[in-house]
Amino acid sequence: MDLFRDPTPVGESSISLEAEVPEVLFEGMRDFLRLHPQWDQYSVITSALAGFLFQNGCSDRSVTQHYLDGLFLQR
């Protein structure tokens, strides 16, 4: 996993987020990242969060854009 690269696109602000997740989800993410080197842990988490928000009714344009970018891995 790429822990040192700044994944924030130019012009966007970001915050640092710390969360505890079930070990099985962490292992699933780690396995996914091994098989998909074009992804990193930042893009997986951002895509998952945007997908959750979008699918649960968030209509913010920026969230929608992150959701669509995650579908097509646009960064």
PDB file of N, CA, C, O and CB in Angstrom:
ATOM      1  N   MET A   1       0.824  -1.174   0.000  1.00  0.00           N
ATOM      2  CA  MET A   1       0.000   0.000   0.000  1.00  0.00           C
ATOM      3  C   MET A   1       0.874   1.247   0.000  1.00  0.00           C
ATOM      4  O   MET A   1       1.953   1.262   0.593  1.00  0.00           O
ATOM      5  CB  MET A   1      -0.941  -0.007   1.197  1.00  0.00           C
ATOM      6  N   ASP A   2       0.411   2.265  -0.653  1.00  0.00           N
ATOM      7  CA  ASP A   2       1.147   3.513  -0.798  1.00  0.00           C
ATOM      8  C   ASP A   2       0.754   4.457   0.337  1.00  0.00           C
ATOM      9  O   ASP A   2      -0.265   5.142   0.247  1.00  0.00           O
ATOM     10  CB  ASP A   2       0.872   4.165  -2.184  1.00  0.00           C
ATOM     11  N   LEU A   3       1.546   4.496   1.392  1.00  0.00           N
ATOM     12  CA  LEU A   3       1.196   5.288   2.561  1.00  0.00           C
ATOM     13  C   LEU A   3       1.751   6.707   2.522  1.00  0.00           C
ATOM     14  O   LEU A   3       1.386   7.521   3.370  1.00  0.00           O
ATOM     15  CB  LEU A   3       1.683   4.601   3.792  1.00  0.00           C
ATOM     16  N   PHE A   4       2.615   7.031   1.571  1.00  0.00           N
ATOM     17  CA  PHE A   4       3.298   8.305   1.617  1.00  0.00           C
ATOM     18  C   PHE A   4       2.948   9.256   0.482  1.00  0.00           C
ATOM     19  O   PHE A   4       3.286  10.437   0.562  1.00  0.00           O
ATOM     20  CB  PHE A   4       4.744   8.073   1.618  1.00  0.00           C
ATOM     21  N   ARG A   5       2.299   8.800  -0.548  1.00  0.00           N
ATOM     22  CA  ARG A   5       1.928   9.664  -1.668  1.00  0.00           C
ATOM     23  C   ARG A   5       0.691  10.471  -1.306  1.00  0.00           C
ATOM     24  O   ARG A   5      -0.254   9.924  -0.737  1.00  0.00           O
ATOM     25  CB  ARG A   5       1.677   8.833  -2.950  1.00  0.00           C
ATOM     26  N   ASP A   6       0.680  11.754  -1.623  1.00  0.00           N
ATOM     27  CA  ASP A   6      -0.489  12.592  -1.378  1.00  0.00           C
ATOM     28  C   ASP A   6      -1.495  12.339  -2.492  1.00  0.00           C
ATOM     29  O   ASP A   6      -1.239  12.706  -3.639  1.00  0.00           O
ATOM     30  CB  ASP A   6      -0.101  14.108  -1.302  1.00  0.00           C
ATOM     31  N   PRO A   7      -2.648  11.714  -2.183  1.00  0.00           N
ATOM     32  CA  PRO A   7      -3.616  11.344  -3.216  1.00  0.00           C
ATOM     33  C   PRO A   7      -4.593  12.457  -3.569  1.00  0.00           C
ATOM     34  O   PRO A   7      -5.440  12.262  -4.440  1.00  0.00           O
ATOM     35  CB  PRO A   7      -4.383  10.144  -2.773  1.00  0.00           C
ATOM     36  N   THR A   8      -4.505  13.610  -2.927  1.00  0.00           N
ATOM     37  CA  THR A   8      -5.476  14.665  -3.136  1.00  0.00           C
ATOM     38  C   THR A   8      -5.244  15.337  -4.480  1.00  0.00           C
ATOM     39  O   THR A   8      -4.155  15.847  -4.743  1.00  0.00           O
ATOM     40  CB  THR A   8      -5.407  15.690  -2.004  1.00  0.00           C
ATOM     41  N   PRO A   9      -6.283  15.339  -5.349  1.00  0.00           N
ATOM     42  CA  PRO A   9      -6.138  16.028  -6.632  1.00  0.00           C
ATOM     43  C   PRO A   9      -5.862  17.515  -6.415  1.00  0.00           C
ATOM     44  O   PRO A   9      -6.284  18.086  -5.409  1.00  0.00           O
ATOM     45  CB  PRO A   9      -7.403  15.841  -7.493  1.00  0.00           C
ATOM     46  N   VAL A  10      -5.160  18.134  -7.348  1.00  0.00           N
ATOM     47  CA  VAL A  10      -4.835  19.549  -7.262  1.00  0.00           C
ATOM     48  C   VAL A  10      -6.131  20.349  -7.168  1.00  0.00           C
ATOM     49  O   VAL A  10      -7.078  20.102  -7.914  1.00  0.00           O
ATOM     50  CB  VAL A  10      -3.986  20.004  -8.484  1.00  0.00           C
ATOM     51  N   GLY A  11      -6.165  21.300  -6.253  1.00  0.00           N
ATOM     52  CA  GLY A  11      -7.331  22.149  -6.114  1.00  0.00           C
ATOM     53  C   GLY A  11      -8.353  21.640  -5.114  1.00  0.00           C
ATOM     54  O   GLY A  11      -9.311  22.355  -4.819  1.00  0.00           O
ATOM     55  N   GLU A  12      -8.195  20.450  -4.585  1.00  0.00           N
ATOM     56  CA  GLU A  12      -9.120  19.909  -3.595  1.00  0.00           C
ATOM     57  C   GLU A  12      -8.468  19.925  -2.227  1.00  0.00           C
ATOM     58  O   GLU A  12      -7.261  19.725  -2.095  1.00  0.00           O
ATOM     59  CB  GLU A  12      -9.557  18.479  -3.970  1.00  0.00           C
ATOM     60  N   SER A  13      -9.275  20.162  -1.219  1.00  0.00           N
ATOM     61  CA  SER A  13      -8.760  20.069   0.138  1.00  0.00           C
ATOM     62  C   SER A  13      -9.094  18.685   0.679  1.00  0.00           C
ATOM     63  O   SER A  13      -9.984  18.006   0.167  1.00  0.00           O
ATOM     64  CB  SER A  13      -9.353  21.189   1.050  1.00  0.00           C
ATOM     65  N   SER A  14      -8.381  18.280   1.704  1.00  0.00           N
ATOM     66  CA  SER A  14      -8.638  16.975   2.281  1.00  0.00           C
ATOM     67  C   SER A  14      -8.455  17.040   3.783  1.00  0.00           C
ATOM     68  O   SER A  14      -7.873  17.987   4.310  1.00  0.00           O
ATOM     69  CB  SER A  14      -7.719  15.913   1.667  1.00  0.00           C
ATOM     70  N   ILE A  15      -8.954  16.031   4.462  1.00  0.00           N
ATOM     71  CA  ILE A  15      -8.759  15.890   5.899  1.00  0.00           C
ATOM     72  C   ILE A  15      -8.170  14.521   6.155  1.00  0.00           C
ATOM     73  O   ILE A  15      -8.264  13.625   5.317  1.00  0.00           O
ATOM     74  CB  ILE A  15     -10.092  16.085   6.683  1.00  0.00           C
ATOM     75  N   SER A  16      -7.572  14.368   7.296  1.00  0.00           N
ATOM     76  CA  SER A  16      -7.053  13.074   7.694  1.00  0.00           C
ATOM     77  C   SER A  16      -8.151  12.348   8.456  1.00  0.00           C
ATOM     78  O   SER A  16      -8.829  12.945   9.292  1.00  0.00           O
ATOM     79  CB  SER A  16      -5.758  13.216   8.556  1.00  0.00           C
ATOM     80  N   LEU A  17      -8.329  11.067   8.172  1.00  0.00           N
ATOM     81  CA  LEU A  17      -9.386  10.282   8.784  1.00  0.00           C
ATOM     82  C   LEU A  17      -8.797   9.017   9.368  1.00  0.00           C
ATOM     83  O   LEU A  17      -8.051   8.303   8.698  1.00  0.00           O
ATOM     84  CB  LEU A  17     -10.490   9.951   7.768  1.00  0.00           C
ATOM     85  N   GLU A  18      -9.129   8.742  10.605  1.00  0.00           N
ATOM     86  CA  GLU A  18      -8.683   7.507  11.241  1.00  0.00           C
ATOM     87  C   GLU A  18      -9.926   6.735  11.656  1.00  0.00           C
ATOM     88  O   GLU A  18     -10.828   7.290  12.282  1.00  0.00           O
ATOM     89  CB  GLU A  18      -7.746   7.791  12.472  1.00  0.00           C
ATOM     90  N   ALA A  19      -9.972   5.461  11.308  1.00  0.00           N
ATOM     91  CA  ALA A  19     -11.141   4.650  11.639  1.00  0.00           C
ATOM     92  C   ALA A  19     -10.724   3.213  11.896  1.00  0.00           C
ATOM     93  O   ALA A  19      -9.773   2.704  11.302  1.00  0.00           O
ATOM     94  CB  ALA A  19     -12.188   4.711  10.512  1.00  0.00           C
ATOM     95  N   GLU A  20     -11.446   2.585  12.780  1.00  0.00           N
ATOM     96  CA  GLU A  20     -11.248   1.161  13.013  1.00  0.00           C
ATOM     97  C   GLU A  20     -12.252   0.417  12.143  1.00  0.00           C
ATOM     98  O   GLU A  20     -13.439   0.744  12.121  1.00  0.00           O
ATOM     99  CB  GLU A  20     -11.415   0.789  14.535  1.00  0.00           C
ATOM    100  N   VAL A  21     -11.757  -0.584  11.429  1.00  0.00           N
ATOM    101  CA  VAL A  21     -12.628  -1.398  10.580  1.00  0.00           C
ATOM    102  C   VAL A  21     -12.419  -2.858  10.946  1.00  0.00           C
ATOM    103  O   VAL A  21     -11.357  -3.234  11.443  1.00  0.00           O
ATOM    104  CB  VAL A  21     -12.340  -1.152   9.060  1.00  0.00           C
ATOM    105  N   PRO A  22     -13.431  -3.682  10.698  1.00  0.00           N
ATOM    106  CA  PRO A  22     -13.237  -5.116  10.953  1.00  0.00           C
ATOM    107  C   PRO A  22     -12.058  -5.650  10.146  1.00  0.00           C
ATOM    108  O   PRO A  22     -11.828  -5.251   9.005  1.00  0.00           O
ATOM    109  CB  PRO A  22     -14.517  -5.908  10.608  1.00  0.00           C
ATOM    110  N   GLU A  23     -11.327  -6.553  10.765  1.00  0.00           N
ATOM    111  CA  GLU A  23     -10.133  -7.101  10.122  1.00  0.00           C
ATOM    112  C   GLU A  23     -10.444  -7.723   8.771  1.00  0.00           C
ATOM    113  O   GLU A  23      -9.641  -7.615   7.844  1.00  0.00           O
ATOM    114  CB  GLU A  23      -9.485  -8.133  11.018  1.00  0.00           C
ATOM    115  N   VAL A  24     -11.589  -8.367   8.646  1.00  0.00           N
ATOM    116  CA  VAL A  24     -11.943  -9.004   7.374  1.00  0.00           C
ATOM    117  C   VAL A  24     -12.070  -7.967   6.249  1.00  0.00           C
ATOM    118  O   VAL A  24     -11.726  -8.260   5.104  1.00  0.00           O
ATOM    119  CB  VAL A  24     -13.261  -9.788   7.520  1.00  0.00           C
ATOM    120  N   LEU A  25     -12.562  -6.753   6.566  1.00  0.00           N
ATOM    121  CA  LEU A  25     -12.641  -5.709   5.542  1.00  0.00           C
ATOM    122  C   LEU A  25     -11.249  -5.209   5.168  1.00  0.00           C
ATOM    123  O   LEU A  25     -10.965  -4.973   3.993  1.00  0.00           O
ATOM    124  CB  LEU A  25     -13.507  -4.538   6.033  1.00  0.00           C
ATOM    125  N   PHE A  26     -10.391  -5.050   6.160  1.00  0.00           N
ATOM    126  CA  PHE A  26      -9.024  -4.632   5.885  1.00  0.00           C
ATOM    127  C   PHE A  26      -8.315  -5.653   4.999  1.00  0.00           C
ATOM    128  O   PHE A  26      -7.639  -5.287   4.037  1.00  0.00           O
ATOM    129  CB  PHE A  26      -8.251  -4.434   7.193  1.00  0.00           C
ATOM    130  N   GLU A  27      -8.472  -6.927   5.328  1.00  0.00           N
ATOM    131  CA  GLU A  27      -7.841  -7.984   4.521  1.00  0.00           C
ATOM    132  C   GLU A  27      -8.401  -7.998   3.112  1.00  0.00           C
ATOM    133  O   GLU A  27      -7.662  -8.202   2.149  1.00  0.00           O
ATOM    134  CB  GLU A  27      -8.040  -9.359   5.175  1.00  0.00           C
ATOM    135  N   GLY A  28      -9.709  -7.783   2.984  1.00  0.00           N
ATOM    136  CA  GLY A  28     -10.317  -7.717   1.650  1.00  0.00           C
ATOM    137  C   GLY A  28      -9.763  -6.567   0.840  1.00  0.00           C
ATOM    138  O   GLY A  28      -9.495  -6.713  -0.353  1.00  0.00           O
ATOM    139  N   MET A  29      -9.587  -5.401   1.493  1.00  0.00           N
ATOM    140  CA  MET A  29      -9.020  -4.253   0.797  1.00  0.00           C
ATOM    141  C   MET A  29      -7.572  -4.535   0.407  1.00  0.00           C
ATOM    142  O   MET A  29      -7.158  -4.225  -0.710  1.00  0.00           O
ATOM    143  CB  MET A  29      -9.107  -2.989   1.674  1.00  0.00           C
ATOM    144  N   ARG A  30      -6.812  -5.112   1.308  1.00  0.00           N
ATOM    145  CA  ARG A  30      -5.403  -5.425   1.022  1.00  0.00           C
ATOM    146  C   ARG A  30      -5.305  -6.387  -0.167  1.00  0.00           C
ATOM    147  O   ARG A  30      -4.476  -6.188  -1.055  1.00  0.00           O
ATOM    148  CB  ARG A  30      -4.712  -6.043   2.275  1.00  0.00           C
ATOM    149  N   ASP A  31      -6.147  -7.430  -0.191  1.00  0.00           N
ATOM    150  CA  ASP A  31      -6.139  -8.382  -1.302  1.00  0.00           C
ATOM    151  C   ASP A  31      -6.537  -7.705  -2.615  1.00  0.00           C
ATOM    152  O   ASP A  31      -5.942  -7.969  -3.659  1.00  0.00           O
ATOM    153  CB  ASP A  31      -7.086  -9.552  -1.004  1.00  0.00           C
ATOM    154  N   PHE A  32      -7.546  -6.832  -2.558  1.00  0.00           N
ATOM    155  CA  PHE A  32      -7.974  -6.094  -3.745  1.00  0.00           C
ATOM    156  C   PHE A  32      -6.826  -5.245  -4.289  1.00  0.00           C
ATOM    157  O   PHE A  32      -6.578  -5.222  -5.494  1.00  0.00           O
ATOM    158  CB  PHE A  32      -9.191  -5.203  -3.420  1.00  0.00           C
ATOM    159  N   LEU A  33      -6.127  -4.546  -3.388  1.00  0.00           N
ATOM    160  CA  LEU A  33      -5.031  -3.673  -3.814  1.00  0.00           C
ATOM    161  C   LEU A  33      -3.881  -4.459  -4.436  1.00  0.00           C
ATOM    162  O   LEU A  33      -3.220  -3.969  -5.351  1.00  0.00           O
ATOM    163  CB  LEU A  33      -4.520  -2.864  -2.634  1.00  0.00           C
ATOM    164  N   ARG A  34      -3.643  -5.643  -3.957  1.00  0.00           N
ATOM    165  CA  ARG A  34      -2.591  -6.482  -4.549  1.00  0.00           C
ATOM    166  C   ARG A  34      -2.932  -6.865  -5.993  1.00  0.00           C
ATOM    167  O   ARG A  34      -2.051  -6.960  -6.847  1.00  0.00           O
ATOM    168  CB  ARG A  34      -2.383  -7.755  -3.702  1.00  0.00           C
ATOM    169  N   LEU A  35      -4.220  -7.082  -6.248  1.00  0.00           N
ATOM    170  CA  LEU A  35      -4.655  -7.491  -7.583  1.00  0.00           C
ATOM    171  C   LEU A  35      -4.908  -6.326  -8.528  1.00  0.00           C
ATOM    172  O   LEU A  35      -4.977  -6.519  -9.742  1.00  0.00           O
ATOM    173  CB  LEU A  35      -5.898  -8.310  -7.475  1.00  0.00           C
ATOM    174  N   HIS A  36      -5.046  -5.121  -7.990  1.00  0.00           N
ATOM    175  CA  HIS A  36      -5.382  -3.941  -8.788  1.00  0.00           C
ATOM    176  C   HIS A  36      -4.407  -2.807  -8.455  1.00  0.00           C
ATOM    177  O   HIS A  36      -4.748  -1.911  -7.683  1.00  0.00           O
ATOM    178  CB  HIS A  36      -6.857  -3.496  -8.529  1.00  0.00           C
ATOM    179  N   PRO A  37      -3.207  -2.836  -9.024  1.00  0.00           N
ATOM    180  CA  PRO A  37      -2.174  -1.855  -8.662  1.00  0.00           C
ATOM    181  C   PRO A  37      -2.517  -0.419  -9.054  1.00  0.00           C
ATOM    182  O   PRO A  37      -1.872   0.509  -8.565  1.00  0.00           O
ATOM    183  CB  PRO A  37      -0.873  -2.238  -9.305  1.00  0.00           C
ATOM    184  N   GLN A  38      -3.501  -0.206  -9.913  1.00  0.00           N
ATOM    185  CA  GLN A  38      -3.894   1.151 -10.276  1.00  0.00           C
ATOM    186  C   GLN A  38      -4.680   1.838  -9.160  1.00  0.00           C
ATOM    187  O   GLN A  38      -4.885   3.052  -9.199  1.00  0.00           O
ATOM    188  CB  GLN A  38      -4.720   1.129 -11.551  1.00  0.00           C
ATOM    189  N   TRP A  39      -5.119   1.062  -8.165  1.00  0.00           N
ATOM    190  CA  TRP A  39      -5.821   1.595  -6.998  1.00  0.00           C
ATOM    191  C   TRP A  39      -4.845   1.735  -5.842  1.00  0.00           C
ATOM    192  O   TRP A  39      -3.819   1.056  -5.808  1.00  0.00           O
ATOM    193  CB  TRP A  39      -7.011   0.686  -6.600  1.00  0.00           C
ATOM    194  N   ASP A  40      -5.157   2.611  -4.895  1.00  0.00           N
ATOM    195  CA  ASP A  40      -4.442   2.684  -3.627  1.00  0.00           C
ATOM    196  C   ASP A  40      -5.485   2.768  -2.514  1.00  0.00           C
ATOM    197  O   ASP A  40      -6.678   2.887  -2.790  1.00  0.00           O
ATOM    198  CB  ASP A  40      -3.458   3.915  -3.587  1.00  0.00           C
ATOM    199  N   GLN A  41      -5.042   2.707  -1.265  1.00  0.00           N
ATOM    200  CA  GLN A  41      -6.005   2.674  -0.168  1.00  0.00           C
ATOM    201  C   GLN A  41      -6.825   3.960  -0.100  1.00  0.00           C
ATOM    202  O   GLN A  41      -7.970   3.938   0.353  1.00  0.00           O
ATOM    203  CB  GLN A  41      -5.285   2.447   1.157  1.00  0.00           C
ATOM    204  N   TYR A  42      -6.259   5.070  -0.541  1.00  0.00           N
ATOM    205  CA  TYR A  42      -6.993   6.328  -0.523  1.00  0.00           C
ATOM    206  C   TYR A  42      -8.146   6.306  -1.524  1.00  0.00           C
ATOM    207  O   TYR A  42      -9.258   6.727  -1.204  1.00  0.00           O
ATOM    208  CB  TYR A  42      -6.053   7.495  -0.828  1.00  0.00           C
ATOM    209  N   SER A  43      -7.884   5.821  -2.716  1.00  0.00           N
ATOM    210  CA  SER A  43      -8.938   5.791  -3.730  1.00  0.00           C
ATOM    211  C   SER A  43     -10.029   4.780  -3.379  1.00  0.00           C
ATOM    212  O   SER A  43     -11.201   5.006  -3.681  1.00  0.00           O
ATOM    213  CB  SER A  43      -8.343   5.460  -5.099  1.00  0.00           C
ATOM    214  N   VAL A  44      -9.657   3.673  -2.746  1.00  0.00           N
ATOM    215  CA  VAL A  44     -10.663   2.675  -2.329  1.00  0.00           C
ATOM    216  C   VAL A  44     -11.593   3.272  -1.275  1.00  0.00           C
ATOM    217  O   VAL A  44     -12.813   3.157  -1.391  1.00  0.00           O
ATOM    218  CB  VAL A  44      -9.973   1.394  -1.770  1.00  0.00           C
ATOM    219  N   ILE A  45     -11.028   3.906  -0.252  1.00  0.00           N
ATOM    220  CA  ILE A  45     -11.839   4.481   0.818  1.00  0.00           C
ATOM    221  C   ILE A  45     -12.690   5.631   0.285  1.00  0.00           C
ATOM    222  O   ILE A  45     -13.874   5.725   0.610  1.00  0.00           O
ATOM    223  CB  ILE A  45     -10.945   4.969   1.972  1.00  0.00           C
ATOM    224  N   THR A  46     -12.106   6.499  -0.522  1.00  0.00           N
ATOM    225  CA  THR A  46     -12.859   7.616  -1.090  1.00  0.00           C
ATOM    226  C   THR A  46     -14.008   7.107  -1.949  1.00  0.00           C
ATOM    227  O   THR A  46     -15.124   7.619  -1.862  1.00  0.00           O
ATOM    228  CB  THR A  46     -11.938   8.524  -1.919  1.00  0.00           C
ATOM    229  N   SER A  47     -13.741   6.102  -2.778  1.00  0.00           N
ATOM    230  CA  SER A  47     -14.776   5.537  -3.629  1.00  0.00           C
ATOM    231  C   SER A  47     -15.887   4.889  -2.799  1.00  0.00           C
ATOM    232  O   SER A  47     -17.068   5.053  -3.107  1.00  0.00           O
ATOM    233  CB  SER A  47     -14.169   4.514  -4.587  1.00  0.00           C
ATOM    234  N   ALA A  48     -15.515   4.164  -1.762  1.00  0.00           N
ATOM    235  CA  ALA A  48     -16.502   3.509  -0.907  1.00  0.00           C
ATOM    236  C   ALA A  48     -17.377   4.529  -0.185  1.00  0.00           C
ATOM    237  O   ALA A  48     -18.595   4.365  -0.120  1.00  0.00           O
ATOM    238  CB  ALA A  48     -15.806   2.605   0.110  1.00  0.00           C
ATOM    239  N   LEU A  49     -16.770   5.568   0.351  1.00  0.00           N
ATOM    240  CA  LEU A  49     -17.522   6.589   1.070  1.00  0.00           C
ATOM    241  C   LEU A  49     -18.438   7.360   0.127  1.00  0.00           C
ATOM    242  O   LEU A  49     -19.599   7.606   0.453  1.00  0.00           O
ATOM    243  CB  LEU A  49     -16.570   7.550   1.781  1.00  0.00           C
ATOM    244  N   ALA A  50     -17.928   7.737  -1.030  1.00  0.00           N
ATOM    245  CA  ALA A  50     -18.752   8.450  -2.013  1.00  0.00           C
ATOM    246  C   ALA A  50     -19.899   7.570  -2.486  1.00  0.00           C
ATOM    247  O   ALA A  50     -21.022   8.047  -2.649  1.00  0.00           O
ATOM    248  CB  ALA A  50     -17.898   8.901  -3.215  1.00  0.00           C
ATOM    249  N   GLY A  51     -19.623   6.290  -2.707  1.00  0.00           N
ATOM    250  CA  GLY A  51     -20.680   5.361  -3.125  1.00  0.00           C
ATOM    251  C   GLY A  51     -21.766   5.239  -2.076  1.00  0.00           C
ATOM    252  O   GLY A  51     -22.952   5.253  -2.406  1.00  0.00           O
ATOM    253  N   PHE A  52     -21.377   5.120  -0.820  1.00  0.00           N
ATOM    254  CA  PHE A  52     -22.355   5.037   0.266  1.00  0.00           C
ATOM    255  C   PHE A  52     -23.219   6.300   0.317  1.00  0.00           C
ATOM    256  O   PHE A  52     -24.445   6.221   0.380  1.00  0.00           O
ATOM    257  CB  PHE A  52     -21.643   4.823   1.616  1.00  0.00           C
ATOM    258  N   LEU A  53     -22.566   7.460   0.288  1.00  0.00           N
ATOM    259  CA  LEU A  53     -23.312   8.713   0.364  1.00  0.00           C
ATOM    260  C   LEU A  53     -24.246   8.888  -0.827  1.00  0.00           C
ATOM    261  O   LEU A  53     -25.411   9.247  -0.656  1.00  0.00           O
ATOM    262  CB  LEU A  53     -22.353   9.889   0.444  1.00  0.00           C
ATOM    263  N   PHE A  54     -23.745   8.637  -2.026  1.00  0.00           N
ATOM    264  CA  PHE A  54     -24.553   8.774  -3.235  1.00  0.00           C
ATOM    265  C   PHE A  54     -25.763   7.837  -3.209  1.00  0.00           C
ATOM    266  O   PHE A  54     -26.884   8.252  -3.505  1.00  0.00           O
ATOM    267  CB  PHE A  54     -23.699   8.493  -4.474  1.00  0.00           C
ATOM    268  N   GLN A  55     -25.531   6.586  -2.856  1.00  0.00           N
ATOM    269  CA  GLN A  55     -26.607   5.594  -2.858  1.00  0.00           C
ATOM    270  C   GLN A  55     -27.619   5.814  -1.745  1.00  0.00           C
ATOM    271  O   GLN A  55     -28.716   5.257  -1.776  1.00  0.00           O
ATOM    272  CB  GLN A  55     -26.028   4.212  -2.738  1.00  0.00           C
ATOM    273  N   ASN A  56     -27.249   6.628  -0.762  1.00  0.00           N
ATOM    274  CA  ASN A  56     -28.169   6.910   0.329  1.00  0.00           C
ATOM    275  C   ASN A  56     -28.723   8.328   0.271  1.00  0.00           C
ATOM    276  O   ASN A  56     -29.136   8.883   1.290  1.00  0.00           O
ATOM    277  CB  ASN A  56     -27.481   6.686   1.648  1.00  0.00           C
ATOM    278  N   GLY A  57     -28.731   8.904  -0.912  1.00  0.00           N
ATOM    279  CA  GLY A  57     -29.457  10.140  -1.143  1.00  0.00           C
ATOM    280  C   GLY A  57     -28.684  11.439  -1.099  1.00  0.00           C
ATOM    281  O   GLY A  57     -29.291  12.500  -1.248  1.00  0.00           O
ATOM    282  N   CYS A  58     -27.393  11.416  -0.905  1.00  0.00           N
ATOM    283  CA  CYS A  58     -26.624  12.659  -0.915  1.00  0.00           C
ATOM    284  C   CYS A  58     -26.613  13.205  -2.340  1.00  0.00           C
ATOM    285  O   CYS A  58     -26.236  12.505  -3.279  1.00  0.00           O
ATOM    286  CB  CYS A  58     -25.164  12.431  -0.388  1.00  0.00           C
ATOM    287  N   SER A  59     -27.026  14.448  -2.489  1.00  0.00           N
ATOM    288  CA  SER A  59     -27.112  15.024  -3.836  1.00  0.00           C
ATOM    289  C   SER A  59     -26.045  16.081  -4.093  1.00  0.00           C
ATOM    290  O   SER A  59     -26.121  16.803  -5.087  1.00  0.00           O
ATOM    291  CB  SER A  59     -28.480  15.631  -4.051  1.00  0.00           C
ATOM    292  N   ASP A  60     -25.055  16.182  -3.214  1.00  0.00           N
ATOM    293  CA  ASP A  60     -23.975  17.136  -3.413  1.00  0.00           C
ATOM    294  C   ASP A  60     -23.221  16.787  -4.693  1.00  0.00           C
ATOM    295  O   ASP A  60     -22.836  15.636  -4.901  1.00  0.00           O
ATOM    296  CB  ASP A  60     -23.018  17.148  -2.195  1.00  0.00           C
ATOM    297  N   ARG A  61     -23.016  17.766  -5.528  1.00  0.00           N
ATOM    298  CA  ARG A  61     -22.382  17.545  -6.826  1.00  0.00           C
ATOM    299  C   ARG A  61     -20.976  16.957  -6.697  1.00  0.00           C
ATOM    300  O   ARG A  61     -20.587  16.096  -7.486  1.00  0.00           O
ATOM    301  CB  ARG A  61     -22.321  18.849  -7.596  1.00  0.00           C
ATOM    302  N   SER A  62     -20.221  17.419  -5.710  1.00  0.00           N
ATOM    303  CA  SER A  62     -18.861  16.919  -5.507  1.00  0.00           C
ATOM    304  C   SER A  62     -18.863  15.444  -5.111  1.00  0.00           C
ATOM    305  O   SER A  62     -18.016  14.676  -5.568  1.00  0.00           O
ATOM    306  CB  SER A  62     -18.145  17.747  -4.436  1.00  0.00           C
ATOM    307  N   VAL A  63     -19.804  15.051  -4.270  1.00  0.00           N
ATOM    308  CA  VAL A  63     -19.921  13.639  -3.881  1.00  0.00           C
ATOM    309  C   VAL A  63     -20.265  12.797  -5.105  1.00  0.00           C
ATOM    310  O   VAL A  63     -19.694  11.727  -5.317  1.00  0.00           O
ATOM    311  CB  VAL A  63     -21.001  13.454  -2.772  1.00  0.00           C
ATOM    312  N   THR A  64     -21.204  13.291  -5.906  1.00  0.00           N
ATOM    313  CA  THR A  64     -21.582  12.579  -7.128  1.00  0.00           C
ATOM    314  C   THR A  64     -20.384  12.420  -8.052  1.00  0.00           C
ATOM    315  O   THR A  64     -20.191  11.359  -8.646  1.00  0.00           O
ATOM    316  CB  THR A  64     -22.715  13.317  -7.854  1.00  0.00           C
ATOM    317  N   GLN A  65     -19.571  13.481  -8.177  1.00  0.00           N
ATOM    318  CA  GLN A  65     -18.389  13.405  -9.040  1.00  0.00           C
ATOM    319  C   GLN A  65     -17.392  12.376  -8.522  1.00  0.00           C
ATOM    320  O   GLN A  65     -16.829  11.614  -9.308  1.00  0.00           O
ATOM    321  CB  GLN A  65     -17.716  14.775  -9.145  1.00  0.00           C
ATOM    322  N   HIS A  66     -17.165  12.343  -7.206  1.00  0.00           N
ATOM    323  CA  HIS A  66     -16.258  11.336  -6.630  1.00  0.00           C
ATOM    324  C   HIS A  66     -16.808   9.933  -6.862  1.00  0.00           C
ATOM    325  O   HIS A  66     -16.051   9.004  -7.144  1.00  0.00           O
ATOM    326  CB  HIS A  66     -16.051  11.586  -5.113  1.00  0.00           C
ATOM    327  N   TYR A  67     -18.111   9.781  -6.745  1.00  0.00           N
ATOM    328  CA  TYR A  67     -18.747   8.483  -6.989  1.00  0.00           C
ATOM    329  C   TYR A  67     -18.500   8.033  -8.431  1.00  0.00           C
ATOM    330  O   TYR A  67     -18.068   6.906  -8.670  1.00  0.00           O
ATOM    331  CB  TYR A  67     -20.269   8.559  -6.702  1.00  0.00           C
ATOM    332  N   LEU A  68     -18.774   8.915  -9.379  1.00  0.00           N
ATOM    333  CA  LEU A  68     -18.577   8.570 -10.792  1.00  0.00           C
ATOM    334  C   LEU A  68     -17.103   8.353 -11.118  1.00  0.00           C
ATOM    335  O   LEU A  68     -16.767   7.452 -11.886  1.00  0.00           O
ATOM    336  CB  LEU A  68     -19.149   9.668 -11.690  1.00  0.00           C
ATOM    337  N   ASP A  69     -16.221   9.168 -10.543  1.00  0.00           N
ATOM    338  CA  ASP A  69     -14.787   8.970 -10.756  1.00  0.00           C
ATOM    339  C   ASP A  69     -14.348   7.601 -10.268  1.00  0.00           C
ATOM    340  O   ASP A  69     -13.531   6.941 -10.910  1.00  0.00           O
ATOM    341  CB  ASP A  69     -13.983  10.060 -10.049  1.00  0.00           C
ATOM    342  N   GLY A  70     -14.896   7.166  -9.116  1.00  0.00           N
ATOM    343  CA  GLY A  70     -14.565   5.860  -8.585  1.00  0.00           C
ATOM    344  C   GLY A  70     -15.018   4.722  -9.479  1.00  0.00           C
ATOM    345  O   GLY A  70     -14.356   3.688  -9.571  1.00  0.00           O
ATOM    346  N   LEU A  71     -16.159   4.920 -10.142  1.00  0.00           N
ATOM    347  CA  LEU A  71     -16.648   3.898 -11.062  1.00  0.00           C
ATOM    348  C   LEU A  71     -15.701   3.697 -12.235  1.00  0.00           C
ATOM    349  O   LEU A  71     -15.528   2.582 -12.729  1.00  0.00           O
ATOM    350  CB  LEU A  71     -18.029   4.269 -11.571  1.00  0.00           C
ATOM    351  N   PHE A  72     -15.091   4.794 -12.674  1.00  0.00           N
ATOM    352  CA  PHE A  72     -14.230   4.741 -13.844  1.00  0.00           C
ATOM    353  C   PHE A  72     -12.761   4.992 -13.506  1.00  0.00           C
ATOM    354  O   PHE A  72     -11.929   5.162 -14.397  1.00  0.00           O
ATOM    355  CB  PHE A  72     -14.695   5.748 -14.863  1.00  0.00           C
ATOM    356  N   LEU A  73     -12.452   5.013 -12.202  1.00  0.00           N
ATOM    357  CA  LEU A  73     -11.100   5.253 -11.701  1.00  0.00           C
ATOM    358  C   LEU A  73     -10.462   6.467 -12.351  1.00  0.00           C
ATOM    359  O   LEU A  73      -9.345   6.393 -12.864  1.00  0.00           O
ATOM    360  CB  LEU A  73     -10.232   4.034 -11.932  1.00  0.00           C
ATOM    361  N   GLN A  74     -11.179   7.589 -12.327  1.00  0.00           N
ATOM    362  CA  GLN A  74     -10.662   8.853 -12.817  1.00  0.00           C
ATOM    363  C   GLN A  74     -10.071   9.601 -11.634  1.00  0.00           C
ATOM    364  O   GLN A  74     -10.786   9.891 -10.675  1.00  0.00           O
ATOM    365  CB  GLN A  74     -11.773   9.692 -13.525  1.00  0.00           C
ATOM    366  N   ARG A  75      -8.780   9.921 -11.677  1.00  0.00           N
ATOM    367  CA  ARG A  75      -8.173  10.687 -10.587  1.00  0.00           C
ATOM    368  C   ARG A  75      -7.353  11.794 -11.151  1.00  0.00           C
ATOM    369  O   ARG A  75      -6.753  12.563 -10.400  1.00  0.00           O
ATOM    370  CB  ARG A  75      -7.316   9.803  -9.688  1.00  0.00           C
TER     371      ARG A  75
END
